Amino acid sequence: MDCAFCTLLADPAAPIHPVFRDGTALAFLDHRPLFPGHLLVVPVRHARTLTDLPPELVGPFFERVRLLTGAVEQAMAAQGSFVALNNRVSQSVPHLFLGRFESVS
């Protein structure tokens, strides 16, 4: 499988800035952030799209997304945030991921 995120997940010395990792999800700072606080959140188990994520992982994965959303909003003193998921359209890596874009205004 040629998946950049799976490669990062498998390499403990990967050149990323992780902020969270457990058996369900990995969250790391985007290497080309659009805004301060821009994270990528990926499931540890490979799933190309949201519909490929096994039903038993949907709840746990989005619990992590919810946790990280609150943590980053609080840390950035943001008034709100935008959580985005590209599902094939504009998906730059063939692995499910959510991008978080913080609003600090």
Phi and psi restraints in degrees (range 20) as a CNS / XPLOR table:
assign (resid 1 and name C) (resid 2 and name N)
       (resid 2 and name CA) (resid 2 and name C) 1.0 -106.6 20.0 2
assign (resid 2 and name N) (resid 2 and name CA)
       (resid 2 and name C) (resid 3 and name N) 1.0 83.9 20.0 2
assign (resid 2 and name C) (resid 3 and name N)
       (resid 3 and name CA) (resid 3 and name C) 1.0 -128.8 20.0 2
assign (resid 3 and name N) (resid 3 and name CA)
       (resid 3 and name C) (resid 4 and name N) 1.0 117.4 20.0 2
assign (resid 3 and name C) (resid 4 and name N)
       (resid 4 and name CA) (resid 4 and name C) 1.0 -59.6 20.0 2
assign (resid 4 and name N) (resid 4 and name CA)
       (resid 4 and name C) (resid 5 and name N) 1.0 -39.1 20.0 2
assign (resid 4 and name C) (resid 5 and name N)
       (resid 5 and name CA) (resid 5 and name C) 1.0 -71.3 20.0 2
assign (resid 5 and name N) (resid 5 and name CA)
       (resid 5 and name C) (resid 6 and name N) 1.0 -37.7 20.0 2
assign (resid 5 and name C) (resid 6 and name N)
       (resid 6 and name CA) (resid 6 and name C) 1.0 -64.0 20.0 2
assign (resid 6 and name N) (resid 6 and name CA)
       (resid 6 and name C) (resid 7 and name N) 1.0 -36.9 20.0 2
assign (resid 6 and name C) (resid 7 and name N)
       (resid 7 and name CA) (resid 7 and name C) 1.0 -62.2 20.0 2
assign (resid 7 and name N) (resid 7 and name CA)
       (resid 7 and name C) (resid 8 and name N) 1.0 -44.8 20.0 2
assign (resid 7 and name C) (resid 8 and name N)
       (resid 8 and name CA) (resid 8 and name C) 1.0 -62.9 20.0 2
assign (resid 8 and name N) (resid 8 and name CA)
       (resid 8 and name C) (resid 9 and name N) 1.0 -42.6 20.0 2
assign (resid 8 and name C) (resid 9 and name N)
       (resid 9 and name CA) (resid 9 and name C) 1.0 -62.3 20.0 2
assign (resid 9 and name N) (resid 9 and name CA)
       (resid 9 and name C) (resid 10 and name N) 1.0 -33.4 20.0 2
assign (resid 9 and name C) (resid 10 and name N)
       (resid 10 and name CA) (resid 10 and name C) 1.0 -83.1 20.0 2
assign (resid 10 and name N) (resid 10 and name CA)
       (resid 10 and name C) (resid 11 and name N) 1.0 -14.1 20.0 2
assign (resid 10 and name C) (resid 11 and name N)
       (resid 11 and name CA) (resid 11 and name C) 1.0 -110.3 20.0 2
assign (resid 11 and name N) (resid 11 and name CA)
       (resid 11 and name C) (resid 12 and name N) 1.0 105.2 20.0 2
assign (resid 11 and name C) (resid 12 and name N)
       (resid 12 and name CA) (resid 12 and name C) 1.0 -63.7 20.0 2
assign (resid 12 and name N) (resid 12 and name CA)
       (resid 12 and name C) (resid 13 and name N) 1.0 -18.1 20.0 2
assign (resid 12 and name C) (resid 13 and name N)
       (resid 13 and name CA) (resid 13 and name C) 1.0 -101.7 20.0 2
assign (resid 13 and name N) (resid 13 and name CA)
       (resid 13 and name C) (resid 14 and name N) 1.0 18.7 20.0 2
assign (resid 13 and name C) (resid 14 and name N)
       (resid 14 and name CA) (resid 14 and name C) 1.0 -58.3 20.0 2
assign (resid 14 and name N) (resid 14 and name CA)
       (resid 14 and name C) (resid 15 and name N) 1.0 144.2 20.0 2
assign (resid 14 and name C) (resid 15 and name N)
       (resid 15 and name CA) (resid 15 and name C) 1.0 -79.3 20.0 2
assign (resid 15 and name N) (resid 15 and name CA)
       (resid 15 and name C) (resid 16 and name N) 1.0 63.8 20.0 2
assign (resid 15 and name C) (resid 16 and name N)
       (resid 16 and name CA) (resid 16 and name C) 1.0 -127.5 20.0 2
assign (resid 16 and name N) (resid 16 and name CA)
       (resid 16 and name C) (resid 17 and name N) 1.0 165.8 20.0 2
assign (resid 16 and name C) (resid 17 and name N)
       (resid 17 and name CA) (resid 17 and name C) 1.0 -112.2 20.0 2
assign (resid 17 and name N) (resid 17 and name CA)
       (resid 17 and name C) (resid 18 and name N) 1.0 87.1 20.0 2
assign (resid 17 and name C) (resid 18 and name N)
       (resid 18 and name CA) (resid 18 and name C) 1.0 -72.0 20.0 2
assign (resid 18 and name N) (resid 18 and name CA)
       (resid 18 and name C) (resid 19 and name N) 1.0 144.3 20.0 2
assign (resid 18 and name C) (resid 19 and name N)
       (resid 19 and name CA) (resid 19 and name C) 1.0 -117.7 20.0 2
assign (resid 19 and name N) (resid 19 and name CA)
       (resid 19 and name C) (resid 20 and name N) 1.0 -14.2 20.0 2
assign (resid 19 and name C) (resid 20 and name N)
       (resid 20 and name CA) (resid 20 and name C) 1.0 -161.6 20.0 2
assign (resid 20 and name N) (resid 20 and name CA)
       (resid 20 and name C) (resid 21 and name N) 1.0 140.1 20.0 2
assign (resid 20 and name C) (resid 21 and name N)
       (resid 21 and name CA) (resid 21 and name C) 1.0 -157.3 20.0 2
assign (resid 21 and name N) (resid 21 and name CA)
       (resid 21 and name C) (resid 22 and name N) 1.0 134.1 20.0 2
assign (resid 21 and name C) (resid 22 and name N)
       (resid 22 and name CA) (resid 22 and name C) 1.0 -145.3 20.0 2
assign (resid 22 and name N) (resid 22 and name CA)
       (resid 22 and name C) (resid 23 and name N) 1.0 -163.7 20.0 2
assign (resid 22 and name C) (resid 23 and name N)
       (resid 23 and name CA) (resid 23 and name C) 1.0 -74.1 20.0 2
assign (resid 23 and name N) (resid 23 and name CA)
       (resid 23 and name C) (resid 24 and name N) 1.0 -5.6 20.0 2
assign (resid 23 and name C) (resid 24 and name N)
       (resid 24 and name CA) (resid 24 and name C) 1.0 -108.9 20.0 2
assign (resid 24 and name N) (resid 24 and name CA)
       (resid 24 and name C) (resid 25 and name N) 1.0 -42.0 20.0 2
assign (resid 24 and name C) (resid 25 and name N)
       (resid 25 and name CA) (resid 25 and name C) 1.0 -144.1 20.0 2
assign (resid 25 and name N) (resid 25 and name CA)
       (resid 25 and name C) (resid 26 and name N) 1.0 156.0 20.0 2
assign (resid 25 and name C) (resid 26 and name N)
       (resid 26 and name CA) (resid 26 and name C) 1.0 -124.9 20.0 2
assign (resid 26 and name N) (resid 26 and name CA)
       (resid 26 and name C) (resid 27 and name N) 1.0 131.5 20.0 2
assign (resid 26 and name C) (resid 27 and name N)
       (resid 27 and name CA) (resid 27 and name C) 1.0 -121.6 20.0 2
assign (resid 27 and name N) (resid 27 and name CA)
       (resid 27 and name C) (resid 28 and name N) 1.0 133.7 20.0 2
assign (resid 27 and name C) (resid 28 and name N)
       (resid 28 and name CA) (resid 28 and name C) 1.0 -145.7 20.0 2
assign (resid 28 and name N) (resid 28 and name CA)
       (resid 28 and name C) (resid 29 and name N) 1.0 157.5 20.0 2
assign (resid 28 and name C) (resid 29 and name N)
       (resid 29 and name CA) (resid 29 and name C) 1.0 -68.8 20.0 2
assign (resid 29 and name N) (resid 29 and name CA)
       (resid 29 and name C) (resid 30 and name N) 1.0 136.5 20.0 2
assign (resid 29 and name C) (resid 30 and name N)
       (resid 30 and name CA) (resid 30 and name C) 1.0 -66.4 20.0 2
assign (resid 30 and name N) (resid 30 and name CA)
       (resid 30 and name C) (resid 31 and name N) 1.0 136.9 20.0 2
assign (resid 30 and name C) (resid 31 and name N)
       (resid 31 and name CA) (resid 31 and name C) 1.0 -75.5 20.0 2
assign (resid 31 and name N) (resid 31 and name CA)
       (resid 31 and name C) (resid 32 and name N) 1.0 -12.1 20.0 2
assign (resid 31 and name C) (resid 32 and name N)
       (resid 32 and name CA) (resid 32 and name C) 1.0 -132.1 20.0 2
assign (resid 32 and name N) (resid 32 and name CA)
       (resid 32 and name C) (resid 33 and name N) 1.0 69.8 20.0 2
assign (resid 32 and name C) (resid 33 and name N)
       (resid 33 and name CA) (resid 33 and name C) 1.0 -64.7 20.0 2
assign (resid 33 and name N) (resid 33 and name CA)
       (resid 33 and name C) (resid 34 and name N) 1.0 140.2 20.0 2
assign (resid 33 and name C) (resid 34 and name N)
       (resid 34 and name CA) (resid 34 and name C) 1.0 -84.8 20.0 2
assign (resid 34 and name N) (resid 34 and name CA)
       (resid 34 and name C) (resid 35 and name N) 1.0 -28.7 20.0 2
assign (resid 34 and name C) (resid 35 and name N)
       (resid 35 and name CA) (resid 35 and name C) 1.0 -145.8 20.0 2
assign (resid 35 and name N) (resid 35 and name CA)
       (resid 35 and name C) (resid 36 and name N) 1.0 159.4 20.0 2
assign (resid 35 and name C) (resid 36 and name N)
       (resid 36 and name CA) (resid 36 and name C) 1.0 -58.3 20.0 2
assign (resid 36 and name N) (resid 36 and name CA)
       (resid 36 and name C) (resid 37 and name N) 1.0 138.8 20.0 2
assign (resid 36 and name C) (resid 37 and name N)
       (resid 37 and name CA) (resid 37 and name C) 1.0 86.4 20.0 2
assign (resid 37 and name N) (resid 37 and name CA)
       (resid 37 and name C) (resid 38 and name N) 1.0 9.0 20.0 2
assign (resid 37 and name C) (resid 38 and name N)
       (resid 38 and name CA) (resid 38 and name C) 1.0 -71.6 20.0 2
assign (resid 38 and name N) (resid 38 and name CA)
       (resid 38 and name C) (resid 39 and name N) 1.0 112.9 20.0 2
assign (resid 38 and name C) (resid 39 and name N)
       (resid 39 and name CA) (resid 39 and name C) 1.0 -112.6 20.0 2
assign (resid 39 and name N) (resid 39 and name CA)
       (resid 39 and name C) (resid 40 and name N) 1.0 155.5 20.0 2
assign (resid 39 and name C) (resid 40 and name N)
       (resid 40 and name CA) (resid 40 and name C) 1.0 -113.5 20.0 2
assign (resid 40 and name N) (resid 40 and name CA)
       (resid 40 and name C) (resid 41 and name N) 1.0 134.9 20.0 2
assign (resid 40 and name C) (resid 41 and name N)
       (resid 41 and name CA) (resid 41 and name C) 1.0 -121.2 20.0 2
assign (resid 41 and name N) (resid 41 and name CA)
       (resid 41 and name C) (resid 42 and name N) 1.0 121.5 20.0 2
assign (resid 41 and name C) (resid 42 and name N)
       (resid 42 and name CA) (resid 42 and name C) 1.0 -124.6 20.0 2
assign (resid 42 and name N) (resid 42 and name CA)
       (resid 42 and name C) (resid 43 and name N) 1.0 144.9 20.0 2
assign (resid 42 and name C) (resid 43 and name N)
       (resid 43 and name CA) (resid 43 and name C) 1.0 -70.6 20.0 2
assign (resid 43 and name N) (resid 43 and name CA)
       (resid 43 and name C) (resid 44 and name N) 1.0 144.1 20.0 2
assign (resid 43 and name C) (resid 44 and name N)
       (resid 44 and name CA) (resid 44 and name C) 1.0 -66.4 20.0 2
assign (resid 44 and name N) (resid 44 and name CA)
       (resid 44 and name C) (resid 45 and name N) 1.0 -36.5 20.0 2
assign (resid 44 and name C) (resid 45 and name N)
       (resid 45 and name CA) (resid 45 and name C) 1.0 -83.8 20.0 2
assign (resid 45 and name N) (resid 45 and name CA)
       (resid 45 and name C) (resid 46 and name N) 1.0 132.1 20.0 2
assign (resid 45 and name C) (resid 46 and name N)
       (resid 46 and name CA) (resid 46 and name C) 1.0 -61.7 20.0 2
assign (resid 46 and name N) (resid 46 and name CA)
       (resid 46 and name C) (resid 47 and name N) 1.0 129.6 20.0 2
assign (resid 46 and name C) (resid 47 and name N)
       (resid 47 and name CA) (resid 47 and name C) 1.0 -146.7 20.0 2
assign (resid 47 and name N) (resid 47 and name CA)
       (resid 47 and name C) (resid 48 and name N) 1.0 123.4 20.0 2
assign (resid 47 and name C) (resid 48 and name N)
       (resid 48 and name CA) (resid 48 and name C) 1.0 -67.5 20.0 2
assign (resid 48 and name N) (resid 48 and name CA)
       (resid 48 and name C) (resid 49 and name N) 1.0 -41.2 20.0 2
assign (resid 48 and name C) (resid 49 and name N)
       (resid 49 and name CA) (resid 49 and name C) 1.0 -135.9 20.0 2
assign (resid 49 and name N) (resid 49 and name CA)
       (resid 49 and name C) (resid 50 and name N) 1.0 173.2 20.0 2
assign (resid 49 and name C) (resid 50 and name N)
       (resid 50 and name CA) (resid 50 and name C) 1.0 -59.4 20.0 2
assign (resid 50 and name N) (resid 50 and name CA)
       (resid 50 and name C) (resid 51 and name N) 1.0 -38.9 20.0 2
assign (resid 50 and name C) (resid 51 and name N)
       (resid 51 and name CA) (resid 51 and name C) 1.0 -71.6 20.0 2
assign (resid 51 and name N) (resid 51 and name CA)
       (resid 51 and name C) (resid 52 and name N) 1.0 -15.5 20.0 2
assign (resid 51 and name C) (resid 52 and name N)
       (resid 52 and name CA) (resid 52 and name C) 1.0 -87.9 20.0 2
assign (resid 52 and name N) (resid 52 and name CA)
       (resid 52 and name C) (resid 53 and name N) 1.0 -13.8 20.0 2
assign (resid 52 and name C) (resid 53 and name N)
       (resid 53 and name CA) (resid 53 and name C) 1.0 -70.3 20.0 2
assign (resid 53 and name N) (resid 53 and name CA)
       (resid 53 and name C) (resid 54 and name N) 1.0 124.1 20.0 2
assign (resid 53 and name C) (resid 54 and name N)
       (resid 54 and name CA) (resid 54 and name C) 1.0 -57.6 20.0 2
assign (resid 54 and name N) (resid 54 and name CA)
       (resid 54 and name C) (resid 55 and name N) 1.0 141.0 20.0 2
assign (resid 54 and name C) (resid 55 and name N)
       (resid 55 and name CA) (resid 55 and name C) 1.0 -52.0 20.0 2
assign (resid 55 and name N) (resid 55 and name CA)
       (resid 55 and name C) (resid 56 and name N) 1.0 -35.5 20.0 2
assign (resid 55 and name C) (resid 56 and name N)
       (resid 56 and name CA) (resid 56 and name C) 1.0 -71.5 20.0 2
assign (resid 56 and name N) (resid 56 and name CA)
       (resid 56 and name C) (resid 57 and name N) 1.0 -12.1 20.0 2
assign (resid 56 and name C) (resid 57 and name N)
       (resid 57 and name CA) (resid 57 and name C) 1.0 -101.4 20.0 2
assign (resid 57 and name N) (resid 57 and name CA)
       (resid 57 and name C) (resid 58 and name N) 1.0 -12.9 20.0 2
assign (resid 57 and name C) (resid 58 and name N)
       (resid 58 and name CA) (resid 58 and name C) 1.0 -59.5 20.0 2
assign (resid 58 and name N) (resid 58 and name CA)
       (resid 58 and name C) (resid 59 and name N) 1.0 -53.0 20.0 2
assign (resid 58 and name C) (resid 59 and name N)
       (resid 59 and name CA) (resid 59 and name C) 1.0 -60.7 20.0 2
assign (resid 59 and name N) (resid 59 and name CA)
       (resid 59 and name C) (resid 60 and name N) 1.0 -53.3 20.0 2
assign (resid 59 and name C) (resid 60 and name N)
       (resid 60 and name CA) (resid 60 and name C) 1.0 -59.0 20.0 2
assign (resid 60 and name N) (resid 60 and name CA)
       (resid 60 and name C) (resid 61 and name N) 1.0 -39.6 20.0 2
assign (resid 60 and name C) (resid 61 and name N)
       (resid 61 and name CA) (resid 61 and name C) 1.0 -63.7 20.0 2
assign (resid 61 and name N) (resid 61 and name CA)
       (resid 61 and name C) (resid 62 and name N) 1.0 -47.8 20.0 2
assign (resid 61 and name C) (resid 62 and name N)
       (resid 62 and name CA) (resid 62 and name C) 1.0 -72.5 20.0 2
assign (resid 62 and name N) (resid 62 and name CA)
       (resid 62 and name C) (resid 63 and name N) 1.0 -21.4 20.0 2
assign (resid 62 and name C) (resid 63 and name N)
       (resid 63 and name CA) (resid 63 and name C) 1.0 -63.6 20.0 2
assign (resid 63 and name N) (resid 63 and name CA)
       (resid 63 and name C) (resid 64 and name N) 1.0 -40.7 20.0 2
assign (resid 63 and name C) (resid 64 and name N)
       (resid 64 and name CA) (resid 64 and name C) 1.0 -65.9 20.0 2
assign (resid 64 and name N) (resid 64 and name CA)
       (resid 64 and name C) (resid 65 and name N) 1.0 -41.5 20.0 2
assign (resid 64 and name C) (resid 65 and name N)
       (resid 65 and name CA) (resid 65 and name C) 1.0 -60.2 20.0 2
assign (resid 65 and name N) (resid 65 and name CA)
       (resid 65 and name C) (resid 66 and name N) 1.0 -43.4 20.0 2
assign (resid 65 and name C) (resid 66 and name N)
       (resid 66 and name CA) (resid 66 and name C) 1.0 -62.7 20.0 2
assign (resid 66 and name N) (resid 66 and name CA)
       (resid 66 and name C) (resid 67 and name N) 1.0 -45.0 20.0 2
assign (resid 66 and name C) (resid 67 and name N)
       (resid 67 and name CA) (resid 67 and name C) 1.0 -59.1 20.0 2
assign (resid 67 and name N) (resid 67 and name CA)
       (resid 67 and name C) (resid 68 and name N) 1.0 -47.6 20.0 2
assign (resid 67 and name C) (resid 68 and name N)
       (resid 68 and name CA) (resid 68 and name C) 1.0 -67.3 20.0 2
assign (resid 68 and name N) (resid 68 and name CA)
       (resid 68 and name C) (resid 69 and name N) 1.0 -36.3 20.0 2
assign (resid 68 and name C) (resid 69 and name N)
       (resid 69 and name CA) (resid 69 and name C) 1.0 -58.0 20.0 2
assign (resid 69 and name N) (resid 69 and name CA)
       (resid 69 and name C) (resid 70 and name N) 1.0 -50.2 20.0 2
assign (resid 69 and name C) (resid 70 and name N)
       (resid 70 and name CA) (resid 70 and name C) 1.0 -63.7 20.0 2
assign (resid 70 and name N) (resid 70 and name CA)
       (resid 70 and name C) (resid 71 and name N) 1.0 -41.8 20.0 2
assign (resid 70 and name C) (resid 71 and name N)
       (resid 71 and name CA) (resid 71 and name C) 1.0 -63.9 20.0 2
assign (resid 71 and name N) (resid 71 and name CA)
       (resid 71 and name C) (resid 72 and name N) 1.0 -43.8 20.0 2
assign (resid 71 and name C) (resid 72 and name N)
       (resid 72 and name CA) (resid 72 and name C) 1.0 -71.3 20.0 2
assign (resid 72 and name N) (resid 72 and name CA)
       (resid 72 and name C) (resid 73 and name N) 1.0 -40.2 20.0 2
assign (resid 72 and name C) (resid 73 and name N)
       (resid 73 and name CA) (resid 73 and name C) 1.0 -58.9 20.0 2
assign (resid 73 and name N) (resid 73 and name CA)
       (resid 73 and name C) (resid 74 and name N) 1.0 -44.1 20.0 2
assign (resid 73 and name C) (resid 74 and name N)
       (resid 74 and name CA) (resid 74 and name C) 1.0 -66.5 20.0 2
assign (resid 74 and name N) (resid 74 and name CA)
       (resid 74 and name C) (resid 75 and name N) 1.0 -46.3 20.0 2
assign (resid 74 and name C) (resid 75 and name N)
       (resid 75 and name CA) (resid 75 and name C) 1.0 -63.3 20.0 2
assign (resid 75 and name N) (resid 75 and name CA)
       (resid 75 and name C) (resid 76 and name N) 1.0 -34.0 20.0 2
assign (resid 75 and name C) (resid 76 and name N)
       (resid 76 and name CA) (resid 76 and name C) 1.0 -92.2 20.0 2
assign (resid 76 and name N) (resid 76 and name CA)
       (resid 76 and name C) (resid 77 and name N) 1.0 -1.7 20.0 2
assign (resid 76 and name C) (resid 77 and name N)
       (resid 77 and name CA) (resid 77 and name C) 1.0 52.4 20.0 2
assign (resid 77 and name N) (resid 77 and name CA)
       (resid 77 and name C) (resid 78 and name N) 1.0 42.8 20.0 2
assign (resid 77 and name C) (resid 78 and name N)
       (resid 78 and name CA) (resid 78 and name C) 1.0 -86.1 20.0 2
assign (resid 78 and name N) (resid 78 and name CA)
       (resid 78 and name C) (resid 79 and name N) 1.0 148.0 20.0 2
assign (resid 78 and name C) (resid 79 and name N)
       (resid 79 and name CA) (resid 79 and name C) 1.0 -78.7 20.0 2
assign (resid 79 and name N) (resid 79 and name CA)
       (resid 79 and name C) (resid 80 and name N) 1.0 -18.6 20.0 2
assign (resid 79 and name C) (resid 80 and name N)
       (resid 80 and name CA) (resid 80 and name C) 1.0 -178.2 20.0 2
assign (resid 80 and name N) (resid 80 and name CA)
       (resid 80 and name C) (resid 81 and name N) 1.0 -177.8 20.0 2
assign (resid 80 and name C) (resid 81 and name N)
       (resid 81 and name CA) (resid 81 and name C) 1.0 -150.8 20.0 2
assign (resid 81 and name N) (resid 81 and name CA)
       (resid 81 and name C) (resid 82 and name N) 1.0 167.4 20.0 2
assign (resid 81 and name C) (resid 82 and name N)
       (resid 82 and name CA) (resid 82 and name C) 1.0 -124.0 20.0 2
assign (resid 82 and name N) (resid 82 and name CA)
       (resid 82 and name C) (resid 83 and name N) 1.0 122.5 20.0 2
assign (resid 82 and name C) (resid 83 and name N)
       (resid 83 and name CA) (resid 83 and name C) 1.0 -111.0 20.0 2
assign (resid 83 and name N) (resid 83 and name CA)
       (resid 83 and name C) (resid 84 and name N) 1.0 122.5 20.0 2
assign (resid 83 and name C) (resid 84 and name N)
       (resid 84 and name CA) (resid 84 and name C) 1.0 -123.2 20.0 2
assign (resid 84 and name N) (resid 84 and name CA)
       (resid 84 and name C) (resid 85 and name N) 1.0 146.8 20.0 2
assign (resid 84 and name C) (resid 85 and name N)
       (resid 85 and name CA) (resid 85 and name C) 1.0 -136.0 20.0 2
assign (resid 85 and name N) (resid 85 and name CA)
       (resid 85 and name C) (resid 86 and name N) 1.0 117.0 20.0 2
assign (resid 85 and name C) (resid 86 and name N)
       (resid 86 and name CA) (resid 86 and name C) 1.0 -90.0 20.0 2
assign (resid 86 and name N) (resid 86 and name CA)
       (resid 86 and name C) (resid 87 and name N) 1.0 129.6 20.0 2
assign (resid 86 and name C) (resid 87 and name N)
       (resid 87 and name CA) (resid 87 and name C) 1.0 -117.6 20.0 2
assign (resid 87 and name N) (resid 87 and name CA)
       (resid 87 and name C) (resid 88 and name N) 1.0 87.1 20.0 2
assign (resid 87 and name C) (resid 88 and name N)
       (resid 88 and name CA) (resid 88 and name C) 1.0 76.4 20.0 2
assign (resid 88 and name N) (resid 88 and name CA)
       (resid 88 and name C) (resid 89 and name N) 1.0 -52.3 20.0 2
assign (resid 88 and name C) (resid 89 and name N)
       (resid 89 and name CA) (resid 89 and name C) 1.0 -68.5 20.0 2
assign (resid 89 and name N) (resid 89 and name CA)
       (resid 89 and name C) (resid 90 and name N) 1.0 125.0 20.0 2
assign (resid 89 and name C) (resid 90 and name N)
       (resid 90 and name CA) (resid 90 and name C) 1.0 59.6 20.0 2
assign (resid 90 and name N) (resid 90 and name CA)
       (resid 90 and name C) (resid 91 and name N) 1.0 22.4 20.0 2
assign (resid 90 and name C) (resid 91 and name N)
       (resid 91 and name CA) (resid 91 and name C) 1.0 -86.4 20.0 2
assign (resid 91 and name N) (resid 91 and name CA)
       (resid 91 and name C) (resid 92 and name N) 1.0 110.6 20.0 2
assign (resid 91 and name C) (resid 92 and name N)
       (resid 92 and name CA) (resid 92 and name C) 1.0 -79.9 20.0 2
assign (resid 92 and name N) (resid 92 and name CA)
       (resid 92 and name C) (resid 93 and name N) 1.0 -20.2 20.0 2
assign (resid 92 and name C) (resid 93 and name N)
       (resid 93 and name CA) (resid 93 and name C) 1.0 -129.4 20.0 2
assign (resid 93 and name N) (resid 93 and name CA)
       (resid 93 and name C) (resid 94 and name N) 1.0 134.8 20.0 2
assign (resid 93 and name C) (resid 94 and name N)
       (resid 94 and name CA) (resid 94 and name C) 1.0 -77.3 20.0 2
assign (resid 94 and name N) (resid 94 and name CA)
       (resid 94 and name C) (resid 95 and name N) 1.0 56.8 20.0 2
assign (resid 94 and name C) (resid 95 and name N)
       (resid 95 and name CA) (resid 95 and name C) 1.0 -150.3 20.0 2
assign (resid 95 and name N) (resid 95 and name CA)
       (resid 95 and name C) (resid 96 and name N) 1.0 132.3 20.0 2
assign (resid 95 and name C) (resid 96 and name N)
       (resid 96 and name CA) (resid 96 and name C) 1.0 -53.8 20.0 2
assign (resid 96 and name N) (resid 96 and name CA)
       (resid 96 and name C) (resid 97 and name N) 1.0 131.6 20.0 2
assign (resid 96 and name C) (resid 97 and name N)
       (resid 97 and name CA) (resid 97 and name C) 1.0 -153.8 20.0 2
assign (resid 97 and name N) (resid 97 and name CA)
       (resid 97 and name C) (resid 98 and name N) 1.0 150.5 20.0 2
assign (resid 97 and name C) (resid 98 and name N)
       (resid 98 and name CA) (resid 98 and name C) 1.0 -112.2 20.0 2
assign (resid 98 and name N) (resid 98 and name CA)
       (resid 98 and name C) (resid 99 and name N) 1.0 136.6 20.0 2
assign (resid 98 and name C) (resid 99 and name N)
       (resid 99 and name CA) (resid 99 and name C) 1.0 -104.4 20.0 2
assign (resid 99 and name N) (resid 99 and name CA)
       (resid 99 and name C) (resid 100 and name N) 1.0 138.2 20.0 2
assign (resid 99 and name C) (resid 100 and name N)
       (resid 100 and name CA) (resid 100 and name C) 1.0 -114.5 20.0 2
assign (resid 100 and name N) (resid 100 and name CA)
       (resid 100 and name C) (resid 101 and name N) 1.0 127.7 20.0 2
assign (resid 100 and name C) (resid 101 and name N)
       (resid 101 and name CA) (resid 101 and name C) 1.0 -120.4 20.0 2
assign (resid 101 and name N) (resid 101 and name CA)
       (resid 101 and name C) (resid 102 and name N) 1.0 118.5 20.0 2
assign (resid 101 and name C) (resid 102 and name N)
       (resid 102 and name CA) (resid 102 and name C) 1.0 -88.5 20.0 2
assign (resid 102 and name N) (resid 102 and name CA)
       (resid 102 and name C) (resid 103 and name N) 1.0 142.1 20.0 2
assign (resid 102 and name C) (resid 103 and name N)
       (resid 103 and name CA) (resid 103 and name C) 1.0 -105.2 20.0 2
assign (resid 103 and name N) (resid 103 and name CA)
       (resid 103 and name C) (resid 104 and name N) 1.0 116.2 20.0 2
assign (resid 103 and name C) (resid 104 and name N)
       (resid 104 and name CA) (resid 104 and name C) 1.0 -108.0 20.0 2
assign (resid 104 and name N) (resid 104 and name CA)
       (resid 104 and name C) (resid 105 and name N) 1.0 6.1 20.0 2
